[in-house]
Structure formats: structure tokens, C-alpha cells
């Protein structure tokens, strides 16, 4: 399908464009790549633990553990049980450079720029970790970020390999979005909302939006989108500047 409609939008007090990140803005998932990036540059011996990462993935596939537990296990294996933010921050920055340089759909960058120019407040909502998502968001010019938090019981300096609160995914992501809107005094009736995602797990967010766009959608979302009247766009097939 074509670009989001260019028809005039009635005047609203707020305009918000919500973007998922992995496989929406980026070509592929970023979570595993970040863990390997950190392990390779910080403690290469941890790469020997990759078979255990595979076992954890199998346990998740068999529904023996949930997604949040899987992420915590993999973080502990490849980064550590407890680590200093100051030590990981430079690696998060270098990983963000890598993702933005080679791992982002040019058409996604075009759409982000178009929404910004149209007066939309940009919100990145992703299940990936704040630990590195914030650095990617800065490079994309996105100021507002909702992402999965990690536990920091010792204060801002030390981070533990366990999630603080819910994994920012599916219904939990939508709850975070609703909370963000309330915190920013944005009521639904006073806002025009666009939402972009590749995955059917984001159906609560997409259903909530005035304009929902299934971007390079997974099989489940590709089947659901036409039934819901949501637009479908394949950003893989589009060239930068070819809006």
C-alpha cells in the first residue's frame, strides 16, 4: 500500500507518532546483537556461553520460561549478573552508532522526519532495554522513549541483570503508553495518534491509534491488518528519499 494518507488532519491539541523499534525502524532485532556486541568487546570469554543462550531460547520456545525471564537470563550470561553503568555506556553508544549506520530502514527515517515536520511528538516504544535504546533514540532525534527497564537497586551506578517492572511488550507496552499520555496531560480526545509496528503483539497500540501502519509486517500482522483497516507498508522495498 501507499504512504500514510496526506489528507488534512483536524486541529488537535496534541499530535503523537508512536514507533516500535525492532524490525519496524530497524532491519532486524537489536537485543541479541547488543549482548554479543558487549560480550565481544568487554569479556570475550562470555561468548563461550552462547550454547546456554540457545538452551534458554529452547526453554522459551517450549513455554518453560516467559520472555522477560529469557531476557534476564541472556543478559546475565553475556553481560553479567551485576555491572556498572559507566562501563556499559560507551558500548551502548558504539552499538547505537552501528545500528543507525547500517541497521535502519531509510524509509523509516523518512517517515520519522515527515512526522516531526508535521508537528508530531515522537515516541519510541520498544521491548528492548533502555540501556542502549536511549542512545539509538538520540541519534534518530526521538526525545521520548518507553523501553524495558533494568533493576538498579544500588542507584544509578550499578545495574542488575533482572527486569524492573514488566517487559515493555504487548499489553504491558500499551499500559506504558497510556501512562505516558497521562503523565504528559495528553487526553485521547485531544490527540491525533499515529502508530507504526511490524508485529501483531502491538495490536493494542495499533487499535488505539487514529492511523495504524503495519510496517514490513510479520505474518500475523499482515493477516490482521486488512481486517482492521490498517495500512500495510513494506519499508524494505523503499529507497531513502522515495516517499
VOMAR-551233 format. One record per atom (N, C-alpha, C, O): residue in one letter; x, y, z. Coordinates in steps of 0.02 Angstrom, whole numbers, padded with zeros to 5 digits, always signed. Layout:
BEGIN
AXYZ...
//
This chain:
BEGIN
X+00042-00059+00000X+00000+00000+00000X+00044+00062+00000X+00105+00058+00009X+00012+00121-00011X+00049+00182-00018X+00065+00213+00050X+00053+00185+00103X+00094+00274+00046X+00112+00311+00106X+00050+00325+00148X-00006+00323+00123X+00060+00341+00214X+00004+00363+00255X-00032+00421+00221X+00000+00462+00189X-00098+00425+00228X-00137+00475+00191X-00114+00546+00205X-00095+00562+00262X-00115+00586+00153X-00092+00656+00159X-00150+00703+00168X-00141+00764+00166X-00211+00677+00179X-00269+00720+00187X-00262+00762+00250X-00230+00741+00298X-00292+00822+00250X-00285+00867+00307X-00311+00834+00371X-00362+00800+00371X-00275+00846+00426X-00294+00820+00491X-00325+00876+00531X-00295+00930+00535X-00384+00865+00560X-00414+00919+00601X-00366+00943+00655X-00320+00907+00675X-00378+01003+00678X-00336+01032+00730X-00344+00995+00795X-00400+00985+00819X-00288+00974+00824X-00288+00941+00889X-00238+00976+00934X-00190+01007+00911X-00250+00971+00999X-00203+01000+01047X-00136+00964+01044X-00084+00993+01057X-00138+00898+01028X-00077+00858+01027X-00077+00813+00966X-00129+00787+00944X-00018+00803+00939X-00007+00753+00887X+00050+00709+00910X+00104+00733+00928X+00039+00643+00910X+00088+00596+00935X+00098+00541+00884X+00050+00512+00859X+00161+00527+00867X+00178+00471+00823X+00218+00420+00865X+00272+00436+00890X+00190+00360+00871X+00221+00308+00912X+00253+00256+00867X+00220+00228+00822X+00316+00243+00878X+00354+00195+00838X+00378+00137+00882X+00408+00148+00934X+00364+00076+00861X+00401+00018+00885X+00471+00024+00854X+00481+00061+00806X+00520-00013+00882X+00588-00006+00855X+00610-00068+00816X+00621-00063+00756X+00617-00126+00849X+00647-00184+00818X+00604-00210+00760X+00545-00227+00770X+00633-00214+00702X+00602-00237+00640X+00546-00190+00616X+00510-00206+00569X+00540-00134+00648X+00497-00080+00623X+00541-00026+00595X+00541-00013+00534X+00579+00006+00638X+00629+00055+00615X+00692+00019+00591X+00723+00038+00542X+00711-00034+00627X+00773-00070+00611X+00759-00130+00565X+00703-00154+00562X+00810-00152+00531X+00803-00210+00486X+00789-00274+00525X+00751-00316+00502X+00818-00280+00585X+00812-00341+00623X+00810-00324+00697X+00814-00266+00716X+00803-00375+00739X+00804-00364+00810X+00872-00338+00834X+00923-00353+00803X+00872-00300+00888X+00933-00269+00912X+00957-00300+00978X+01015-00290+00997X+00915-00336+01012X+00930-00360+01080X+00990-00408+01080X+01038-00397+01117X+00987-00462+01041X+01042-00510+01039X+01106-00478+01014X+01160-00492+01040X+01100-00435+00964X+01158-00401+00938X+01193-00358+00990X+01254-00355+00992X+01153-00326+01033X+01183-00285+01086X+01221-00329+01135X+01277-00312+01154X+01193-00385+01156X+01226-00429+01204X+01292-00455+01176X+01342-00457+01212X+01292-00474+01113X+01353-00500+01083X+01404-00444+01074X+01464-00455+01083X+01381-00385+01055X+01425-00327+01048X+01461-00313+01114X+01522-00301+01114X+01424-00314+01169X+01455-00301+01234X+01503-00357+01253X+01559-00344+01275X+01480-00419+01246X+01523-00475+01266X+01588-00476+01226X+01642-00487+01255X+01584-00465+01163X+01645-00469+01120X+01696-00416+01138X+01756-00428+01134X+01673-00357+01159X+01719-00302+01173X+01738-00297+01247X+01788-00266+01264X+01700-00329+01290X+01712-00321+01362X+01740-00384+01393X+01791-00382+01428X+01708-00441+01381X+01729-00505+01409X+01718-00560+01357X+01668-00596+01360X+01764-00565+01308X+01753-00612+01253X+01741-00684+01275X+01710-00723+01238X+01766-00703+01333X+01756-00772+01356X+01681-00788+01365X+01662-00846+01363X+01640-00736+01374X+01569-00749+01383X+01536-00776+01319X+01482-00806+01322X+01568-00767+01262X+01541-00795+01200X+01540-00871+01203X+01502-00903+01166X+01581-00901+01246X+01579-00973+01256X+01514-00996+01288X+01498-01056+01287X+01476-00949+01315X+01413-00965+01348X+01354-00963+01299X+01297-00974+01319X+01368-00949+01236X+01314-00946+01187X+01272-01010+01182X+01211-01006+01171X+01302-01070+01191X+01259-01130+01192X+01207-01127+01248X+01151-01153+01239X+01224-01097+01305X+01175-01090+01359X+01119-01041+01339X+01062-01048+01359X+01138-00990+01301X+01088-00944+01274X+01039-00983+01229X+00979-00971+01231X+01067-01029+01190X+01024-01070+01147X+00977-01114+01187X+00919-01123+01168X+01001-01141+01243X+00959-01183+01286X+00903-01140+01316X+00845-01163+01320X+00920-01080+01338X+00868-01035+01364X+00816-01019+01311X+00756-01016+01326X+00839-01010+01249X+00791-00997+01194X+00745-01056+01183X+00686-01047+01169X+00772-01117+01189X+00731-01177+01182X+00679-01181+01238X+00622-01201+01227X+00701-01163+01299X+00655-01164+01356X+00598-01114+01345X+00540-01128+01362X+00614-01057+01315X+00561-01009+01300X+00514-01036+01246X+00453-01029+01251X+00543-01067+01194X+00502-01095+01140X+00454-01148+01167X+00398-01157+01141X+00477-01184+01218X+00435-01236+01249X+00389-01208+01303X+00353-01246+01335X+00391-01143+01312X+00349-01107+01361X+00365-01128+01433X+00321-01128+01476X+00428-01145+01445X+00450-01161+01513X+00469-01097+01550X+00467-01095+01611X+00488-01045+01513X+00501-00980+01542X+00468-00927+01499X+00454-00940+01440X+00455-00869+01527X+00424-00816+01487X+00477-00772+01455X+00537-00780+01467X+00455-00724+01414X+00500-00681+01377X+00544-00639+01424X+00603-00630+01411X+00514-00614+01478X+00553-00573+01525X+00609-00614+01557X+00665-00589+01564X+00594-00676+01577X+00644-00718+01608X+00700-00735+01558X+00759-00736+01576X+00681-00748+01496X+00730-00761+01444X+00779-00703+01436X+00839-00713+01431X+00752-00642+01434X+00795-00584+01425X+00843-00575+01484X+00902-00558+01474X+00819-00588+01544X+00861-00581+01603X+00917-00634+01603X+00974-00619+01620X+00900-00695+01584X+00950-00749+01582X+01005-00732+01531X+01064-00739+01547X+00985-00712+01473X+01034-00697+01420X+01079-00637+01440X+01139-00637+01426X+01049-00588+01472X+01088-00531+01496X+01140-00553+01548X+01197-00532+01547X+01118-00596+01592X+01164-00620+01644X+01220-00661+01614X+01277-00655+01636X+01206-00701+01564X+01257-00743+01533X+01308-00702+01494X+01368-00715+01499X+01285-00653+01456X+01329-00619+01408X+01356-00552+01434X+01405-00526+01407X+01325-00524+01485X+01349-00460+01513X+01370-00469+01586X+01421-00442+01607X+01330-00504+01624X+01349-00516+01693X+01289-00508+01740X+01239-00477+01723X+01296-00536+01800X+01244-00531+01850X+01234-00460+01874X+01178-00439+01890X+01289-00422+01877X+01289-00353+01901X+01345-00316+01866X+01401-00342+01861X+01331-00256+01843X+01382-00219+01805X+01372-00145+01815X+01318-00122+01833X+01425-00107+01802X+01424-00035+01811X+01398-00001+01748X+01420-00017+01692X+01352+00046+01757X+01326+00083+01700X+01382+00119+01663X+01383+00121+01601X+01429+00148+01700X+01483+00186+01668X+01525+00141+01623X+01555+00165+01574X+01528+00076+01638X+01567+00030+01597X+01530+00010+01534X+01560+00000+01482X+01464+00005+01539X+01424-00017+01482X+01405+00041+01437X+01395+00031+01377X+01399+00101+01464X+01375+00159+01425X+01415+00170+01360X+01384+00181+01308X+01482+00168+01360X+01518+00178+01297X+01503+00124+01246X+01502+00137+01186X+01490+00063+01269X+01473+00009+01224X+01403+00018+01195X+01389+00000+01138X+01358+00045+01236X+01291+00061+01211X+01295+00114+01157X+01259+00111+01107X+01339+00163+01167X+01346+00215+01117X+01376+00188+01052X+01352+00205+00998X+01426+00146+01057X+01456+00119+00996X+01408+00071+00960X+01408+00067+00899X+01367+00036+01000X+01317-00008+00968X+01264+00034+00933X+01242+00017+00878X+01243+00089+00964X+01194+00133+00932X+01222+00161+00867X+01185+00165+00818X+01286+00180+00866X+01317+00203+00804X+01311+00150+00749X+01295+00165+00692X+01324+00088+00768X+01322+00032+00721X+01251+00021+00694X+01242+00013+00633X+01202+00021+00738X+01133+00010+00718X+01109+00065+00671X+01080+00051+00618X+01121+00127+00689X+01096+00183+00649X+01133+00188+00582X+01103+00209+00532X+01196+00170+00581X+01235+00174+00519X+01214+00122+00469X+01212+00135+00409X+01199+00061+00493X+01189+00006+00445X+01125-00034+00456X+01109-00078+00416X+01088-00020+00509X+01032-00064+00526X+00963-00034+00526X+00917-00063+00553X+00956+00026+00495X+00892+00061+00497X+00863+00067+00427X+00900+00080+00379X+00797+00058+00420X+00765+00067+00355X+00767+00141+00336X+00742+00183+00374X+00796+00159+00280X+00794+00230+00258X+00724+00258+00256X+00713+00316+00272X+00675+00217+00235X+00606+00241+00231X+00579+00257+00301X+00536+00300+00307X+00602+00221+00352X+00581+00237+00420X+00608+00306+00440X+00573+00345+00471X+00670+00320+00422X+00698+00385+00436X+00659+00440+00401X+00648+00494+00429X+00638+00427+00339X+00598+00475+00303X+00532+00489+00339X+00511+00546+00345X+00500+00435+00364X+00436+00443+00397X+00443+00480+00463X+00401+00522+00481X+00496+00465+00500X+00509+00500+00563X+00518+00575+00549X+00490+00616+00584X+00556+00591+00497X+00567+00661+00480X+00502+00694+00459X+00489+00752+00476X+00460+00658+00421X+00397+00686+00399X+00350+00699+00458X+00316+00750+00460X+00347+00652+00504X+00304+00662+00563X+00328+00720+00605X+00288+00759+00630X+00394+00725+00613X+00421+00781+00651X+00403+00847+00618X+00383+00894+00651X+00411+00850+00552X+00396+00912+00515X+00322+00929+00519X+00303+00988+00516X+00279+00878+00525X+00207+00889+00530X+00184+00907+00601X+00124+00915+00613X+00232+00913+00647X+00215+00934+00714X+00199+00879+00763X+00170+00891+00816X+00216+00816+00745X+00203+00760+00790X+00258+00755+00842X+00317+00765+00828X+00237+00739+00903X+00285+00722+00955X+00302+00648+00946X+00257+00607+00943X+00365+00632+00942X+00387+00565+00926X+00399+00524+00990X+00435+00547+01035X+00370+00466+00992X+00378+00421+01050X+00402+00353+01025X+00369+00322+00983X+00458+00331+01050X+00485+00264+01034X+00464+00217+01090X+00482+00227+01148X+00426+00165+01074X+00401+00117+01124X+00424+00048+01103X+00403+00021+01052X+00467+00018+01144X+00500-00044+01125X+00512-00089+01185X+00519-00066+01241X+00515-00154+01172X+00531-00202+01224X+00606-00208+01237X+00627-00240+01286X+00646-00177+01196X+00719-00179+01206X+00737-00137+01267X+00696-00100+01294X+00799-00143+01290X+00821-00111+01351X+00836-00037+01343X+00867-00016+01294X+00813+00003+01392X+00833+00073+01395X+00909+00079+01391X+00935+00129+01366X+00944+00029+01416X+01016+00029+01421X+01050+00052+01357X+01101+00085+01358X+01021+00032+01299X+01050+00054+01236X+01000+00089+01190X+01019+00124+01143X+00935+00080+01203X+00884+00111+01161X+00888+00187+01165X+00878+00222+01115X+00903+00214+01224X+00907+00287+01231X+00960+00316+01184X+00950+00369+01155X+01015+00280+01176X+01068+00304+01131X+01045+00302+01058X+01061+00348+01019X+01008+00250+01039X+00981+00247+00971X+00930+00302+00960X+00931+00335+00907X+00887+00313+01009X+00835+00365+01002X+00866+00434+00992X+00841+00474+00952X+00919+00449+01029X+00952+00514+01020X+00976+00523+00950X+00970+00578+00922X+01003+00472+00920X+01028+00476+00852X+00972+00483+00801X+00983+00510+00747X+00913+00459+00818X+00856+00466+00773X+00818+00531+00785X+00770+00545+00748X+00838+00569+00835X+00803+00631+00850X+00737+00620+00886X+00692+00662+00880X+00731+00564+00923X+00671+00548+00960X+00685+00560+01034X+00729+00529+01064X+00647+00606+01064X+00661+00625+01133X+00625+00582+01184X+00650+00573+01240X+00567+00556+01167X+00526+00518+01215X+00533+00444+01202X+00523+00420+01147X+00551+00406+01255X+00565+00335+01248X+00531+00296+01304X+00535+00314+01362X+00497+00243+01284X+00472+00192+01331X+00506+00127+01312X+00500+00104+01256X+00542+00098+01359X+00579+00037+01346X+00581-00005+01410X+00560+00017+01463X+00607-00065+01404X+00612-00110+01462X+00666-00085+01509X+00723-00072+01488X+00649-00080+01572X+00695-00056+01623X+00731-00114+01656X+00704-00169+01662X+00792-00101+01679X+00829-00149+01718X+00834-00125+01791X+00830-00066+01805X+00843-00173+01835X+00844-00158+01907X+00908-00121+01926X+00963-00141+01906X+00901-00068+01964X+00958-00028+01987X+00953-00018+02063X+00946+00039+02085X+00955-00072+02102X+00945-00065+02175X+01001-00027+02210X+00991-00002+02265X+01059-00022+02178X+01115+00013+02208X+01119+00086+02186X+01168+00121+02201X+01069+00109+02152X+01071+00177+02124X+01090+00176+02051X+01092+00123+02020X+01105+00234+02025X+01116+00240+01953X+01180+00208+01929X+01188+00196+01869X+01227+00193+01974X+01292+00168+01952X+01292+00095+01933X+01322+00076+01883X+01257+00052+01972X+01257-00019+01960X+01189-00044+01935X+01136-00023+01958X+01192-00090+01887X+01133-00119+01857X+01135-00194+01868X+01188-00225+01862X+01078-00224+01884X+01074-00296+01893X+01038-00327+01833X+00995-00296+01802X+01055-00389+01818X+01028-00424+01760X+00959-00452+01776X+00948-00513+01774X+00914-00408+01792X+00843-00427+01802X+00800-00366+01786X+00822-00309+01793X+00740-00380+01763X+00697-00327+01741X+00665-00291+01801X+00649-00321+01851X+00657-00226+01793X+00621-00185+01842X+00552-00171+01813X+00545-00130+01768X+00502-00206+01838X+00435-00200+01809X+00427-00247+01750X+00466-00293+01741X+00375-00235+01711X+00358-00279+01656X+00404-00270+01596X+00432-00216+01586X+00410-00323+01557X+00440-00317+01491X+00394-00272+01449X+00334-00284+01446X+00422-00222+01417X+00381-00172+01381X+00359-00201+01314X+00386-00184+01261X+00310-00245+01317X+00290-00286+01259X+00215-00297+01262X+00188-00311+01315X+00181-00292+01204X+00111-00309+01201X+00068-00265+01246X+00071-00204+01242X+00027-00297+01287X-00017-00260+01332X+00022-00217+01381X+00000-00162+01398X+00080-00242+01404X+00121-00203+01450X+00147-00140+01416X+00151-00087+01448X+00165-00144+01353X+00186-00085+01316X+00129-00035+01311X+00140+00025+01321X+00070-00059+01295X+00013-00014+01289X-00003+00020+01356X-00021+00079+01358X+00005-00017+01412X-00005+00013+01478X+00046+00069+01490X+00029+00121+01518X+00108+00058+01468X+00159+00109+01475X+00142+00170+01432X+00151+00227+01454X+00117+00159+01372X+00096+00214+01329X+00040+00254+01361X+00041+00316+01361X-00009+00219+01388X-00065+00253+01422X-00040+00295+01480X-00063+00351+01491X+00007+00267+01518X+00036+00304+01574X+00074+00365+01551X+00071+00418+01583X+00111+00358+01496X+00149+00415+01468X+00102+00470+01446X+00116+00529+01459X+00047+00453+01414X-00001+00503+01393X-00029+00541+01453X-00035+00602+01453X-00047+00503+01506X-00073+00535+01566X-00022+00580+01599X-00038+00635+01620X+00040+00556+01602X+00094+00596+01633X+00107+00661+01596X+00129+00711+01625X+00093+00660+01531X+00104+00719+01490X+00039+00759+01477X+00037+00803+01434X-00013+00743+01516X-00077+00778+01512X-00105+00777+01441X-00133+00827+01417X-00098+00721+01407X-00125+00712+01340X-00186+00667+01345X-00180+00607+01358X-00245+00695+01334X-00306+00655+01335X-00321+00629+01265X-00302+00660+01215X-00355+00573+01262X-00366+00540+01197X-00406+00584+01150X-00392+00587+01091X-00456+00619+01176X-00499+00659+01133X-00464+00721+01106X-00486+00750+01057X-00409+00740+01138X-00372+00799+01115X-00310+00782+01075X-00269+00826+01062X-00303+00719+01056X-00241+00698+01022X-00257+00662+00957X-00306+00625+00951X-00214+00672+00908X-00214+00631+00848X-00152+00586+00852X-00096+00611+00858X-00163+00521+00847X-00109+00474+00860X-00097+00430+00798X-00143+00401+00770X-00034+00426+00779X-00011+00378+00729X+00030+00325+00764X+00065+00340+00812X+00026+00264+00740X+00066+00210+00769X+00094+00166+00714X+00060+00151+00665X+00157+00145+00723X+00192+00104+00674X+00221+00043+00709X+00255+00049+00760X+00208-00015+00681X+00238-00077+00709X+00240-00131+00656X+00201-00131+00608X+00286-00178+00668X+00292-00236+00622X+00257-00298+00650X+00249-00347+00613X+00236-00297+00714X+00217-00360+00747X+00147-00358+00776X+00124-00307+00801X+00114-00416+00771X+00045-00422+00794X+00039-00411+00869X-00015-00394+00893X+00092-00420+00907X+00090-00408+00979X+00074-00335+00996X+00052-00319+01051X+00084-00290+00947X+00069-00220+00958X-00002-00202+00938X-00018-00143+00930X-00046-00251+00931X-00115-00235+00911X-00150-00188+00960X-00191-00148+00937X-00137-00191+01027X-00170-00141+01070X-00151-00069+01052X-00194-00025+01051X-00087-00058+01039X-00064+00008+01019X-00093+00029+00952X-00115+00086+00944X-00093-00016+00904X-00118-00001+00837X-00193+00013+00838X-00217+00058+00805X-00229-00027+00877X-00302-00018+00882X-00318+00050+00914X-00370+00079+00897X-00277+00074+00958X-00287+00136+00994X-00276+00197+00948X-00304+00250+00960X-00235+00188+00896X-00215+00245+00854X-00269+00267+00806X-00312+00227+00786X-00266+00330+00786X-00309+00354+00732X-00284+00329+00665X-00324+00312+00621X-00219+00325+00657X-00189+00298+00597X-00140+00243+00618X-00089+00257+00649X-00156+00182+00600X-00113+00125+00617X-00079+00101+00553X-00112+00091+00502X-00013+00092+00557X+00025+00071+00498X+00065+00009+00515X+00107+00009+00560X+00051-00045+00479X+00089-00107+00486X+00149-00103+00440X+00142-00107+00379X+00208-00094+00469X+00268-00081+00431X+00310-00145+00424X+00332-00173+00474X+00320-00166+00362X+00357-00228+00349X+00331-00282+00397X+00371-00310+00435X+00266-00297+00395X+00235-00336+00449X+00254-00409+00451X+00269-00440+00399X+00253-00437+00511X+00258-00509+00521X+00196-00542+00491X+00148-00509+00474X+00199-00608+00486X+00143-00644+00455X+00077-00631+00491X+00026-00619+00459X+00080-00633+00558X+00018-00623+00596X-00012-00554+00585X-00072-00547+00577X+00031-00503+00585X+00006-00435+00575X-00016-00424+00503X-00064-00387+00490X+00018-00456+00456X-00003-00449+00386X-00073-00476+00375X-00111-00450+00334X-00091-00529+00412X-00158-00557+00406X-00209-00514+00443X-00266-00506+00420X-00190-00486+00500X-00236-00447+00541X-00250-00378+00512X-00307-00354+00515X-00199-00346+00485X-00205-00275+00465X-00263-00261+00417X-00301-00214+00430X-00272-00300+00363X-00328-00285+00318X-00396-00293+00352X-00443-00256+00337X-00402-00340+00398X-00465-00349+00434X-00481-00289+00477X-00540-00272+00488X-00429-00256+00503X-00438-00199+00547X-00438-00132+00510X-00449-00079+00540X-00424-00135+00445X-00421-00074+00406X-00356-00035+00416X-00354+00025+00404X-00304-00070+00437X-00240-00038+00449X-00198-00039+00385X-00200-00087+00347X-00161+00013+00375X-00119+00018+00316X-00059-00029+00322X-00033-00041+00377X-00037-00056+00265X+00020-00100+00263X+00073-00070+00216X+00058-00053+00159X+00133-00063+00242X+00188-00036+00203X+00250-00080+00213X+00265-00099+00269X+00284-00096+00159X+00347-00134+00164X+00405-00085+00156X+00421-00065+00100X+00435-00067+00212X+00489-00019+00210X+00553-00048+00182X+00600-00011+00167X+00557-00113+00175X+00617-00143+00145X+00623-00126+00072X+00679-00123+00045X+00567-00115+00039X+00567-00106-00033X+00573-00033-00054X+00570-00017-00114X+00582+00011-00004X+00581+00082-00020X+00650+00113-00011X+00687+00095+00034X+00666+00160-00053X+00731+00193-00051X+00725+00260-00015X+00672+00292-00016X+00779+00279+00016X+00780+00344+00050X+00765+00399+00001X+00794+00402-00054X+00720+00444+00021X+00701+00499-00022X+00643+00481-00067X+00616+00525-00101X+00623+00416-00069X+00570+00395-00114X+00503+00394-00081X+00466+00346-00090X+00485+00446-00044X+00422+00449-00009X+00364+00457-00057X+00307+00460-00036
//
